[in-house]
Amino acid sequence: MNDLCFIHDSIARWYAKEGRKELPWRNTDNAYHIWLSEVMLQQTQVKTVLDRYYFPFLERFPTIEALADAPLDAVLKRWEGLGYYTRAKNLHKAAMLLTQRQTRGTSPTLPSSIDELIKLPGIGKNTAHAIAAFAFKKPVPVMEANVKRILCRLHAIEEPKDKNLWELAYAQVDRNDPFVYNQAMMDIGATLCTPKNPLCDACPLESVCRGKGEPERYPQKKRRTVPTREQHIMVTLYNDKLALSQRRGRFLHGLWGFDAVEVPLCAAEEIGEVTHAYTHFKLRCKVYIYDELEPAHDHYFTPEEIRKLAISKVDEKILKLYLHSCDA
Ligand code: SF4
């Protein structure tokens, strides 16, 4: 048996015994469900998606058409807490495009070709490959972070280039059973070939892995310093209600939030600080409260009303700090 046959065979046997076959998006042919799971899982752990987001989202938006028909606010509300809201906005936008394109009398559906999938908002190269492999059983590889790490270790690559990894992935994919092969690769990466302390002794690829002696050497980590951004946040009150605006910029677009100001008003009182780590920067907000004599904002809400709005994690922390300051 050559190495490739051995890899396919031992991966398939391992998956039959150890794979996370019960995951709901692995037990459906519904391309919309698979697409949704891929988008949710891009930046979020399986457990979080499974416990809190996947089913409630599908319950509220059971079809592409239902998602397209819903207002963005409702979509963001169901996404609240998952973060990276651009994912939800692109999902919504893509659903609207698919619905516009549907032919009369049919339900909107995803295209099966990778080239067509990539044209949709929010679907990158890997997501397109995952949808093609899982929903349409195309013989193509997926390439999420876990798979990249396995490929680097299997081939002892310290500084991988995307193009080379895709070539290796295409050469290695099991064309007879891309579904099991890809799911198994992701599971091996998530459970055995972990970034730290991989469990090589239990790995079905151990005998052909060139990196097993020093697995953590592959790939080399790029050192990244994350800048800190400072903001002054004003919690403005009128008649015990809090002023919030709906964000218009690209970042957090559509979510409701407290206003950031260049310079806090002299009469404002500082109540504390909240921090939040984003992928590319850390945000540190000094929070102030200010009681207005006349209403100068368009929208005011009670804390209970705010809980029904789609707001970011940072604004949630700010609201919590404000409520805490009221109790103090
Ligand atoms: S043998 Fe170790 S390093 Fe190689 S793929 Fe398996 S877990 Fe990863």
Boltz pocket constraint, residues with backbone or C-beta under 6 A from the ligand:
constraints:
  - pocket:
      binder: B
      contacts: [[A, 150], [A, 153], [A, 154], [A, 188], [A, 192], [A, 193], [A, 194], [A, 198], [A, 199], [A, 200], [A, 201], [A, 203], [A, 204], [A, 205], [A, 206], [A, 207], [A, 209], [A, 210], [A, 211], [A, 212], [A, 215]]
      max_distance: 6.0
